[in-house]
Amino acid sequence: MENATPIPHDDRLPSSDVQGIHRGHETSDAKLRPIVIFTVVMFGVVAIIQLAVWGLMRAFEHGNEKSDPTASPFVGSRTPPTVTPMQPSIGHPNQPYEDMNVLRERWNRELTSYGPVPGHPELVRIPLQEAMNRIVLHGLSTPSSRPTTLPGGLP
C-alpha cells in the first residue's frame, strides 16, 4: 500500500461546523412529469386493449349465434317424459340384472355339459373340466400332416 494516495483530511473543522452539508433526498433525479406521462399512457393502452377484447368477444358471440341451427318448429309442442323409460319395457319385460343371470346360467350350462357346437355339426362340446383333464393326461395334439388341398388343387 505504499503507492496509495492519501485522502486529504482536515481535522481542524469541528463537527458542529458541518452545517453547510445539505441532508435529505435527491430532488434533481426524480422528475414527476415522466412518471405521470407513463401512468397516463399505461392506463390508455390498457383501456384500448380492454375495448379490443370486448369487441372481439361480441364478434365471436354474434358469429356463434349465426352458426347455430334454427330450432325445429316442434320444439315447444312436445312435453318431455316425467320418468326416463328404463327396462322393463313393452317388448322386454326383464330387468338387466335378470338378463345377466339368465346369460350366466346359459354360459355355465355350456361350460359344464356335453352337446353339439352350433354351426359346426362335425364338432361336439365337452365340459371344460373334462377338457382340462384330457390335456393334462394326454397333452395338446400336434397339427396333422394331412394335405391342405385335395387332389386336383381343390381346397
Secondary structure, DSSP 8 states (H G I E B T S, - for coil): -TT-------TTS-GGGGGGS--S--TTT--HHHHHHHHHHHHHHHHHHHHHHHHHHHHHHHHHHHHS----TTTTTS---SS---SS-SS--S-HHHHHHHHHHHHHHHHHS-EEETTEEEEEE--HHHHHHHHHHH---------SS-TTS--
